[in-house]
């Protein structure tokens, strides 16, 4: 990461299980920065990607590094499956982009919150700050069950000025 001028601020918690949310997600460069951090920090993460991205040799490689394909047209089962996976494993870091896409969205998807709440694990906000060339790892946030109260606290870790394309955040 140092070669590219980027640095990592903060540390992942010493916890066996958590949901890691990454934002702002406005560019394909987000994946590249995330992959660099993944390898630099020697992470073992599970992450969701649209199922069409897992075809061919690239898909096999992505699955090897923790990718799980989801069909965004079939809503409903992803949260249940993620919670079941948390319950099945001794340790798990599930990485999710709450926007769900690189396009501008009116609101974040809340699956990450529902997974963390049901699996009784914290949420760790991670920001890709293109303006300062930092990946910022924040402290774990334990959901209270009150989404309306918790979501603004979680979103406080991110702002449009961090995004590669601020107009899309």
KASUL-V550181 format. One record per residue. N is the residue number from 1. SS is DSSP state (~ for helix, > for strand, _ for the rest). OMEGA is omega as a letter, one per 40 degrees, with the letter a starting at -180 (* if undefined). D_FIRST is the distance of its C-alpha to the first C-alpha in Angstrom with 2 decimals. Layout:
n = [N:N]
ss = [SS:SS]
omega = [OMEGA:OMEGA]
d_first = [D_FIRST:D_FIRST]
This chain:
n = [1:2:3:4:5:6:7:8:9:10:11:12:13:14:15:16:17:18:19:20:21:22:23:24:25:26:27:28:29:30:31:32:33:34:35:36:37:38:39:40:41:42:43:44:45:46:47:48:49:50:51:52:53:54:55:56:57:58:59:60:61:62:63:64:65:66:67:68:69:70:71:72:73:74:75:76:77:78:79:80:81:82:83:84:85:86:87:88:89:90:91:92:93:94:95:96:97:98:99:100:101:102:103:104:105:106:107:108:109:110:111:112:113:114:115:116:117:118:119:120:121:122:123:124:125:126:127:128:129:130:131:132:133:134:135:136:137:138:139:140:141:142:143:144:145:146:147:148:149:150:151:152:153:154:155:156:157:158:159:160:161:162:163:164:165:166:167:168:169]
ss = [_:_:_:_:_:_:>:>:>:_:_:_:_:_:_:_:>:>:>:>:>:>:>:_:_:_:_:_:~:~:~:~:~:~:~:~:~:~:~:~:_:_:_:_:_:>:>:>:>:>:~:~:~:~:_:~:~:~:~:~:~:~:~:~:_:_:>:>:>:>:_:_:_:_:_:_:~:~:~:~:~:~:~:~:~:~:~:~:_:_:_:>:>:>:>:>:_:_:_:_:_:_:_:_:_:_:_:_:_:_:~:~:~:~:~:~:~:~:~:_:_:>:>:>:>:>:>:>:>:_:_:_:_:>:>:>:>:>:>:>:>:_:_:_:_:_:~:~:~:~:~:~:~:~:~:_:_:_:_:~:~:~:_:_:_:~:~:~:_]
omega = [a:a:a:a:i:i:i:i:i:a:i:a:i:a:a:a:i:i:i:i:a:i:e:a:a:a:i:i:i:i:i:i:i:i:i:i:i:a:a:a:a:a:i:a:i:a:a:i:i:a:a:i:a:i:i:a:i:i:i:i:i:i:i:a:i:a:i:a:i:i:a:i:a:a:i:a:a:a:a:a:i:i:i:i:i:a:a:a:i:i:a:i:i:a:a:i:a:i:i:a:i:a:i:i:i:a:i:i:a:a:i:a:a:i:a:a:a:a:i:i:i:i:i:i:i:a:i:a:a:a:a:a:i:i:a:i:a:i:i:i:a:a:a:a:i:a:a:i:a:a:i:i:i:a:i:a:a:i:a:a:i:a:i:i:a:a:a:a:*]
d_first = [0.00:3.79:5.47:5.62:6.67:5.39:6.15:8.02:11.73:14.31:14.96:16.47:20.20:21.97:24.02:24.97:25.08:23.69:22.99:19.53:19.85:17.18:18.30:18.83:18.83:19.99:18.10:17.02:13.57:13.43:13.65:10.88:8.42:10.31:10.23:6.51:7.03:10.32:9.50:7.03:9.86:12.53:14.26:17.70:18.29:21.09:20.59:23.15:23.22:26.32:28.40:28.73:25.06:25.81:28.20:28.18:25.68:22.61:24.30:24.95:21.34:20.32:23.12:22.00:18.66:20.68:21.77:25.24:27.11:29.13:31.89:31.67:35.28:36.49:35.77:36.83:35.83:32.03:32.29:34.98:33.06:29.87:32.05:33.89:30.69:29.69:33.22:33.16:30.00:29.49:25.84:23.92:20.96:21.89:19.36:21.21:20.85:24.02:24.76:25.13:24.43:22.59:25.97:27.40:29.30:32.09:30.91:28.32:29.41:30.36:29.93:26.92:29.29:32.20:30.26:29.04:32.57:34.39:32.15:32.32:28.58:26.45:24.08:20.56:19.36:15.68:15.11:12.72:13.50:13.12:15.42:13.37:9.80:9.60:9.84:13.09:14.71:18.43:21.30:23.27:26.08:29.23:31.20:34.80:36.31:36.92:34.51:36.00:35.25:31.86:30.15:30.16:28.63:25.77:25.32:25.21:21.50:20.87:22.24:22.51:20.87:17.46:17.94:16.93:20.73:22.41:25.77:24.94:24.16]
